[in-house]
Amino acid sequence: MSTYPLRAPPSAYPPRREPARTCPIPSAISPAALKAVDDLFRPRAPGNVLIPRLREAIHSLDSKMASLMSQRRDLESRLEQAVRLQSPVLRLPSELLASIFIIGVLGDKEDDNSESTDEEDMTVMLPALMLVCRYWLEVALSTPLLWAKIAVSPHHSLEKARCKLGRSKSCPLDISINFGPRTEYTSSVTEQVVHAMDLFRPALWRIKSFRLSVPNRPQAHAVLLRCQEDAPLLEVLSIRIYHAMQDDNYSVAPLPLFNGRTPRLRSCSLTSFNFGWNLQLVSRLRVLKLGGYFNTHTPSTNTLLGILRECPQLEELALRNLSDVDCAPCFSSSEEFEFPVLTKIVHLPRLKKASFYYAGIALTQQLMAQFTFPNLESLELCYLENVTPVLQLVYTQALTRLPLRHLRIESSLFNELKLVNLLRRLPSLVRLELVDVEDASSGLLRVRGFVIYSSVQLADPLPQGLSSSQPWACPKLESLTLDGCTSLDWDSLRTFVESRLPANSHAYPRFQGVQPFRSSHPPITSASAAAAAHERSRSHPSPRKPHPIVFLGPLRLRAIDVTRCTQISKEMVQWLRMYVAEVKCERAKGVWGEPMP
């Protein structure tokens, strides 16, 4: 065995690493890099050739973008239209939409007797509907009833009337020719109304209502002389002449209006128009209004009674501005009233409203004494001097049946005791209006007792006022007007208002003996229990309970009008507003008459 040490071979040691270089040299260059380096040295095209090409490319892109934007707008409009078609309003059938237009523009078609046609509202409403969309425009143009109300006036030209007349087709028409008493249109009124009537004359057969208002009688006669054809659909006729005092040459009636054939005429309003009092024109009416007849043109009592006999279904009667007739014997100064001899009484079972405005007390008394009015609901007596005889006639009718709800007395004298007696016979009265009456004293509202002479108390009591509760007078009265009644004092008015107030919040119940809200029966918790209770109720019916007692107390006053009542101060008005919902009064004025806040 050798003692020399062993020597490791070179392969036992790891290979020696060389230090890394800071900038490695690539072993090979890619072809793309070589091409980029070659482009740096390639010769470029001149600028005058490259710029037009770039501009052309940009212009091509702009054209494509504009085309795409146009397509986008087209798609957006089609999408919007498709979305709108999903709206319930636009899916309505044209017939239903036309009915909605008619209700919105014309309103309630049953109110044809009113002379206010709301032409201004129609002028604004109808064009607004037509501007919504094309579909609504087509529906409006194809609905004849929307164009059936035609007006000719200083504010409505004949061209518009001709256009509406064509669009109305064969629909019944509502014609209005309205020229007021203003003098600036007087010179051309005759020509305009004649042209208007020539336009409407071929359509007389389908006129439903005809209203004529002109300044003078010659203009009215010029129009009505062209109304000679039949009017089978005419229901409302209104002729109003503003200035007729000096037109004696036109006192003779023109030819029979509408050839005397108006089978459906129901409402007739004539003001200062002389029609010879032809009964054929004013027969079978439901509304009759006469006014503006003076001196020799005033109808007699027999003439008016003859007209009333021809209208047994009359519902409204209005007489305004008529000269009084001679009544023999004249009324005495005493309060005693003798009824005239009643012959051939006219029965008007459907008369609901009667108005006498400056019609003469003698004429009014003779008429009301000759007809009965068991269903009268509204009565107006204005400018009739002493209306005590008329109140006595109304009291006589109230002894049997009179459901009067509205009574108005204006600028007339009356016996206060007679009025109180009448009011006690009117339990259904809701509104009482006293305007410029001097006989309405404090005793009308205050509780009246027995007549006392010295220390002797008589047994004959005076009639109780409206504040008395034995029994209550006018228990349903809700509105009281005392316009210009300066004879009433504050104490009586306050007593009247307080008498209509409940003592507390639980007073004046509608029914007495009402059971409490909680039930005496055990609560039902299941369907089986409900079925068992139903079977028990069928097998053992409960005895019928008597009707609860109705409390006949007065209603609380809802509205009061004390305009031009100088004795009512501002503090008193404030007190009234504490207990009355609507209080109308004249505003306080300053030194120079200006309204104060």
C-alpha positions, 0 to 999 in steps of 0.5 A: 500500500502506497503512502502518496496522497490521491489526486482528484481528476479535473472533471470533479471540479465545476466549470469556471464561470466568466463574468457577465458583460454589460452590453450583450451583443446579439448573436443575430438580427431579425428580418423585421429590424433589418426592414425598418432600418432599410426604410429609414434610408428609402426615398420618400414620395413628394408631399404634393402627392400624399396630402390629397390622398390623406384628405380623400381618405378622411372625406371617405370616412366622414361620408361613411360616418354621416351615412351611419348617423343618418341610419341611426337617426332613422332607427331612433325615430322608428324606435320612438314611434314603436314605443309611442304606439304602445301607449294606451292613449294612442291605441284608443279607437278613433270612435272612442277618441272622437267621443272624448273630444266631443265631451272635452270641447262641447261639455255636457250636451244636455245643457242646450238651453243655456245661452252661453255657448262657451265659444271662446273655450272652443276656439282655444280647445279645438286647435290645441287638440289638433296640434297634438299629432297627425292622428288626432288631427285626422280624428278631429277633422272627421268628427262633424259634431266638433264643428256643429257650433257655429258663431258669427260675431265681430270676433268670428268671421264668415270664413270660419263659419263657412269652414265649420259648416262644410266640416259639420256635414249633415250634423245638427247645427247650433247657430249663433249670430251675436252683434251687441249694442256697441255703436262701432259695428252698427254701420256694417251689422245689417250686411254681415247678418244678411250674409250670415243668414244667406250662408245658413239658409240652405241648412235650416233643415238641420238647425237644432238651436238658433240664437240671434242678437242684434242692435235694432229691429230692422236687422232682426227682420232682415234675418228672419225674413230668410227663415221661411223653410221648415225647421224640423229639428229646431229645439232652442230659439232665442231672439234678442233686440237691444234697442227697440223703443223707436222702431215702431215701423217694424211692429208688424210681425214678419212672415211665419217663422220657419213656415210655422213648422217647428215640431220639436221646439222646446225653449223660446226666448224673445226680447223686444221681438214682435211676432204677433203673439202667434200661439203656433210659435210658442206652443208645447214649450218647456222654457218660455222667456219674454222681455222688453215689451212696453206700452202697446206691445205689452201682452195682456193677461189673457194673451199670456194665459193663452200661451200658458194653456198651450204649454202644459209641460212648462218647466221655466217661466221668466217675464222681464221688463214688461209694462204693467197692466191696469188692474181694477180695482186697484190695491188698497193701502191696507194689508187685506188682500182679496183674491181675484175671481179664478176662472179656467185655472191653468195647471202647470204641474212641471213648473220648477222656476218662475222669475218676475223681473220688473214685470208689474205687480198687477200682471204678476198677481193676475197670472199667479192667481190663474195657474197652479204650481205644485212643484215650484222650486225657485221663485224670483220677485224683483222690482215689483213694488208691493209683493204682499199679494203675490206672497199670499198666493204662494202661501195658499199654494204652500198649504197643499204642496210647494217644494220651494228651495230658492226665494229671491226678493229684490227692491220690493215692499212686503208685509213682514208678517206675511213673509214669516208666515210663508217661510214657516210653510216652506220646510224645503227652502235652502236659499233665501235672498233679500236684496235692497229690501227696507221691510226686512227688519230685525223682527224677521230673524229674532224670536217673537213673543206675545204682544204685551200691552202694559202688564196684560199679556194677550193670548194671540201671539205674533208669528215667530221669526226664523230663530224660533224653534217652535217649530223650526222655520226653514230647517234646511236653510243653508244660504242667506243673502242680506245684500243692502238690508240696512234695517237689520241690527247685529243682535238679531243676526247673531241670534239667528246664526247662534240658533243654527249652531249645535250645542256641542260636537255630538249634538244634532245627530242624524239618528238617535238610539244608534248602537255602539260600534262594537258588536255584542256577538263573539268574533268569528275566527274561522270559515266553519264558524262563519258557516254555522253562524249563517245557518243559525241566522237563517233558522232563527231570524232576529226580530225587526227593530223599529226605525230610529227616530229622526232628529228634526233640527235645523242645518248649520248655516253654510253661506251668508252675504252681508254686502252693503250692510253698513251696520255690520262692522269688520269685527262682526264679520270676523265673528261670522267667519268663525261660525259660517263657512262662506261669508261675503261682505263689502271690503272696507274703503278708504277716505277716497273710496279705494278698497283697503286690504 
